[in-house]
Amino acid sequence: MAREPIIKELIHTRRCCPADQSPLMTILEQKLVSYAYETDCVNCMTKYREEKTI
């Protein structure tokens, strides 16, 4: 049960396809100082772009 909060945090930072909810990527913010990404879903062509400093 101690792992449950970690799992919830991972799911919270997961980027998924809005059409079928298949996972695209998961960001592990606790291991980062900052990040920037851009990705496109091949199923629905949704574009994701984000920059963040933690």
C-alpha positions as CSV (number, residue, x, y, z in Angstrom):
1,M,0.0,0.0,0.0
2,A,3.0,2.3,0.4
3,R,3.4,2.3,-3.4
4,E,-0.1,3.6,-4.1
5,P,0.7,7.4,-3.9
6,I,3.7,6.9,-6.3
7,I,1.4,5.1,-8.8
8,K,-1.2,7.9,-8.6
9,E,1.6,10.5,-9.1
10,L,2.8,8.6,-12.2
11,I,-0.7,8.4,-13.6
12,H,-1.2,12.2,-13.0
13,T,1.9,13.0,-15.0
14,R,1.1,10.6,-17.9
15,R,0.2,12.0,-21.3
16,C,-2.4,9.9,-23.1
17,C,-4.2,9.8,-26.4
18,P,-7.5,11.6,-25.9
19,A,-9.2,9.3,-28.4
20,D,-8.4,5.9,-26.8
21,Q,-6.5,6.8,-23.6
22,S,-3.4,4.8,-24.7
23,P,-0.3,6.1,-22.9
24,L,2.1,8.2,-24.9
25,M,4.7,9.1,-22.2
26,T,5.1,9.5,-18.5
27,I,7.1,12.3,-16.9
28,L,8.9,11.6,-13.6
29,E,9.1,15.1,-12.3
30,Q,10.8,14.1,-9.0
31,K,13.9,13.2,-11.1
32,L,14.0,16.5,-13.1
33,V,14.8,20.1,-12.5
34,S,13.2,21.2,-15.7
35,Y,12.0,19.8,-19.0
36,A,10.6,20.6,-22.4
37,Y,9.0,18.2,-24.9
38,E,6.9,18.1,-28.0
39,T,5.2,14.9,-29.2
40,D,2.5,14.0,-31.6
41,C,0.0,11.1,-31.2
42,V,0.0,9.0,-34.4
43,N,-3.5,7.8,-33.7
44,C,-5.4,11.1,-33.4
45,M,-2.7,13.6,-34.5
46,T,-3.0,15.6,-31.2
47,K,0.1,17.6,-30.5
48,Y,1.5,18.0,-27.0
49,R,4.0,20.7,-26.1
50,E,5.2,21.8,-22.7
51,E,8.1,23.5,-20.9
52,K,8.3,23.4,-17.1
53,T,10.7,24.3,-14.4
54,I,10.1,22.4,-11.2
